[in-house]
Amino acid sequence: MKEYRHIKRTAEDGIVTILLNRPEVMNALNRGMVMEIHDALHVIATSDELRVLIISGSGPHFAAGADITAMADQTPAEARRFSFNPTFSLLEDLPLPTIAAISGYTLGGGLELALTCDIRICSEDVRLGFPEIKLGIFPGAGGTQRLAKLIGPARAKEMIFTGDHVDAKTALEYGLCNRVVAGDPRIEAVKIAGTLRQRPPLALRQAKRTINFGIGRDIGSGIQFEEET
């Protein structure tokens, strides 16, 4: 299995895990990490053996945003050329079910990454938010779109406009996560993955594809797609 510098990829019994591995900077996303995630996702998408993907962070935090220091010297054109969007869209459209096991600080680009997953499991100590507004910018890797679709525009606007964090209890109330657990959320993620691994893979893939298609479309279009799938 290919070795990476900024992530760790492991696979066992059909469950593949991507571990964000820059704990010295709370797993902040930089160009190298995102490129490695992109490469790993391509490999995962073409595998006939893998059934479920879990993404988590090394150490106490999932990912405390993008690595601003690495981006400070970029021109606007350079920043546009290097976007997280292709990687995040690839993850969102991955045929496998995906689970984000989230703990500690999960901010900015880290939260945008988690939003692309199908299921989110939070630890009790999690802090979720988009602090970009405090720097004079706003989420630019799908956060404005995915958050509003997930929790509704009013709550999304409040989170993005204020830049404040929400805790695990609020995240569960908003529907921002599926479950809150005491301790390491990866344990719960593995349990769920174990269940999903036993489900027929083709049915799972088609169900995910159909659900994703219907988001944001009228129900008639969604039902027609469902019938044709």
C-alpha positions as CSV (number, residue, x, y, z in Angstrom):
1,M,0.0,0.0,0.0
2,K,1.3,3.4,-1.0
3,E,2.9,5.5,1.8
4,Y,1.9,9.2,2.2
5,R,3.5,12.0,4.1
6,H,0.4,13.9,5.5
7,I,-2.2,11.1,5.7
8,K,-2.2,7.5,6.7
9,R,-4.4,5.0,4.8
10,T,-5.2,1.6,6.2
11,A,-7.6,-1.1,5.1
12,E,-9.0,-4.2,6.9
13,D,-12.0,-6.4,6.2
14,G,-13.3,-4.0,3.6
15,I,-13.1,-0.9,5.8
16,V,-10.6,1.7,4.6
17,T,-9.5,4.5,6.9
18,I,-7.9,7.9,6.0
19,L,-6.2,9.4,9.0
20,L,-5.3,13.1,8.7
21,N,-1.8,13.1,10.1
22,R,-0.5,16.6,10.9
23,P,-1.2,16.6,14.6
24,E,1.5,19.3,15.3
25,V,-0.8,21.8,13.5
26,M,-4.1,20.2,14.6
27,N,-4.3,18.5,11.2
28,A,-4.6,21.8,9.3
29,L,-5.2,21.1,5.6
30,N,-2.4,22.1,3.3
31,R,-1.8,21.5,-0.4
32,G,0.2,18.3,0.2
33,M,-2.5,16.8,2.4
34,V,-5.3,17.6,0.0
35,M,-3.4,16.2,-2.9
36,E,-2.7,13.0,-1.0
37,I,-6.4,12.7,0.0
38,H,-7.3,13.1,-3.7
39,D,-4.9,10.4,-4.7
40,A,-6.1,8.0,-2.0
41,L,-9.8,8.6,-3.0
42,H,-9.0,7.6,-6.6
43,V,-7.5,4.4,-5.5
44,I,-10.4,3.7,-3.1
45,A,-13.0,4.5,-5.8
46,T,-11.6,1.8,-8.2
47,S,-11.3,-0.9,-5.6
48,D,-13.6,-4.0,-5.7
49,E,-12.8,-5.0,-2.2
50,L,-13.4,-1.8,-0.1
51,R,-16.9,-1.3,1.2
52,V,-16.8,1.7,3.6
53,L,-14.5,4.7,4.2
54,I,-13.8,6.3,7.6
55,I,-12.0,9.7,7.8
56,S,-10.6,10.8,11.1
57,G,-7.8,13.0,12.6
58,S,-4.6,12.1,14.3
59,G,-4.5,13.2,17.9
60,P,-7.3,15.1,19.7
61,H,-8.5,17.1,16.8
62,F,-10.1,16.3,13.4
63,A,-8.8,19.3,11.4
64,A,-8.6,22.9,12.6
65,G,-9.1,24.5,9.2
66,A,-6.8,25.2,6.3
67,D,-3.2,25.9,6.8
68,I,-3.4,29.7,6.5
69,T,0.4,30.1,6.8
70,A,0.9,28.0,3.7
71,M,-1.5,30.2,1.8
72,A,-0.5,33.6,3.0
73,D,1.9,34.3,0.1
74,Q,-0.4,33.0,-2.6
75,T,-1.8,35.5,-5.2
76,P,-5.6,35.4,-5.7
77,A,-5.0,33.6,-9.0
78,E,-2.8,31.0,-7.3
79,A,-5.4,30.5,-4.6
80,R,-8.1,29.9,-7.2
81,R,-5.9,27.4,-9.1
82,F,-5.4,25.4,-5.8
83,S,-8.9,24.7,-4.6
84,F,-10.1,22.0,-2.2
85,N,-13.3,21.7,-4.2
86,P,-12.2,18.9,-6.7
87,T,-11.1,16.7,-3.8
88,F,-14.1,17.4,-1.6
89,S,-16.5,16.8,-4.6
90,L,-14.7,13.5,-5.3
91,L,-15.2,12.5,-1.7
92,E,-18.9,13.5,-1.7
93,D,-19.4,11.5,-4.9
94,L,-17.4,8.4,-3.8
95,P,-19.5,5.3,-4.4
96,L,-18.7,3.9,-1.0
97,P,-20.5,5.1,2.2
98,T,-18.3,7.5,4.0
99,I,-18.1,8.3,7.8
100,A,-16.3,11.2,9.4
101,A,-15.2,10.5,13.0
102,I,-14.9,14.0,14.4
103,S,-13.3,15.2,17.7
104,G,-11.8,18.4,19.0
105,Y,-11.5,21.4,16.7
106,T,-13.2,20.8,13.4
107,L,-13.1,24.2,11.8
108,G,-13.1,25.9,8.3
109,G,-11.8,23.5,5.7
110,G,-11.9,20.7,8.3
111,L,-15.6,21.1,8.7
112,E,-16.0,21.4,4.9
113,L,-14.3,18.1,4.6
114,A,-16.5,16.5,7.2
115,L,-19.6,17.9,5.4
116,T,-18.8,15.9,2.3
117,C,-19.2,12.6,4.2
118,D,-22.4,10.7,4.4
119,I,-22.4,10.2,8.2
120,R,-20.7,12.3,10.9
121,I,-20.0,11.0,14.4
122,C,-18.9,13.6,17.0
123,S,-17.2,13.2,20.3
124,E,-18.5,15.2,23.2
125,D,-15.6,17.6,23.1
126,V,-16.1,18.6,19.5
127,R,-16.1,22.3,18.4
128,L,-17.5,22.9,14.9
129,G,-17.4,26.2,13.1
130,F,-16.5,28.4,10.2
131,P,-14.3,31.2,11.7
132,E,-13.3,32.6,8.3
133,I,-15.5,35.7,8.6
134,K,-13.1,36.9,11.4
135,L,-10.3,37.0,8.8
136,G,-12.4,38.9,6.3
137,I,-13.2,35.9,4.2
138,F,-15.9,33.2,4.1
139,P,-15.9,29.4,3.5
140,G,-14.8,28.7,0.0
141,A,-14.7,24.9,-0.3
142,G,-18.4,24.2,-0.4
143,G,-19.2,25.2,3.1
144,T,-21.8,27.8,2.2
145,Q,-23.7,25.3,0.1
146,R,-23.4,22.0,2.0
147,L,-24.0,23.5,5.4
148,A,-27.2,25.3,4.3
149,K,-28.6,22.2,2.6
150,L,-27.8,20.1,5.7
151,I,-29.1,22.4,8.6
152,G,-31.1,25.0,6.7
153,P,-30.1,28.5,5.5
154,A,-31.0,30.4,8.8
155,R,-28.8,28.3,11.0
156,A,-26.0,28.1,8.3
157,K,-26.0,31.9,8.0
158,E,-25.8,32.3,11.8
159,M,-22.8,30.0,12.0
160,I,-21.0,31.5,9.0
161,F,-21.9,35.2,9.8
162,T,-20.8,35.0,13.4
163,G,-17.8,32.6,13.0
164,D,-18.7,31.1,16.4
165,H,-18.3,27.5,17.3
166,V,-21.1,25.1,18.1
167,D,-20.7,22.2,20.6
168,A,-21.7,18.6,20.2
169,K,-25.2,19.0,21.7
170,T,-26.0,21.9,19.3
171,A,-24.5,20.0,16.3
172,L,-26.8,17.0,17.1
173,E,-29.8,19.3,17.5
174,Y,-29.1,21.0,14.2
175,G,-28.6,17.7,12.3
176,L,-25.0,18.6,11.7
177,C,-24.0,15.2,13.0
178,N,-25.7,11.9,13.3
179,R,-24.5,10.8,16.7
180,V,-22.5,12.1,19.7
181,V,-20.5,9.6,21.7
182,A,-18.3,9.7,24.8
183,G,-14.7,9.0,24.1
184,D,-13.2,8.3,20.7
185,P,-15.7,8.6,17.8
186,R,-13.7,6.3,15.7
187,I,-14.9,3.3,17.8
188,E,-18.5,4.1,16.9
189,A,-17.5,4.8,13.3
190,V,-16.0,1.3,13.0
191,K,-19.2,-0.2,14.5
192,I,-21.3,1.5,11.9
193,A,-18.8,0.6,9.1
194,G,-19.0,-3.0,10.2
195,T,-22.8,-3.0,9.7
196,L,-22.5,-1.3,6.3
197,R,-19.9,-3.7,5.2
198,Q,-22.4,-6.5,5.5
199,R,-25.0,-4.7,3.3
200,P,-25.0,-5.5,-0.5
201,P,-22.5,-3.0,-2.0
202,L,-24.3,-2.4,-5.3
203,A,-27.5,-1.5,-3.4
204,L,-25.6,0.9,-1.1
205,R,-23.9,2.6,-4.0
206,Q,-27.1,3.0,-5.9
207,A,-29.0,4.3,-2.8
208,K,-26.3,6.9,-2.2
209,R,-26.3,8.0,-5.8
210,T,-30.1,8.3,-5.8
211,I,-30.2,10.3,-2.5
212,N,-27.5,12.6,-3.7
213,F,-29.2,13.2,-7.0
214,G,-32.4,14.2,-5.3
215,I,-30.9,16.8,-2.9
216,G,-32.0,20.2,-4.2
217,R,-34.2,18.9,-6.9
218,D,-38.0,18.6,-7.0
219,I,-39.5,15.4,-5.7
220,G,-40.8,14.4,-9.1
221,S,-37.3,14.4,-10.6
222,G,-36.0,12.5,-7.7
223,I,-38.7,9.8,-7.9
224,Q,-38.2,9.5,-11.7
225,F,-34.4,9.0,-11.1
226,E,-35.2,6.5,-8.4
227,E,-37.4,4.4,-10.7
228,E,-34.7,4.4,-13.4
229,T,-31.8,3.5,-11.2
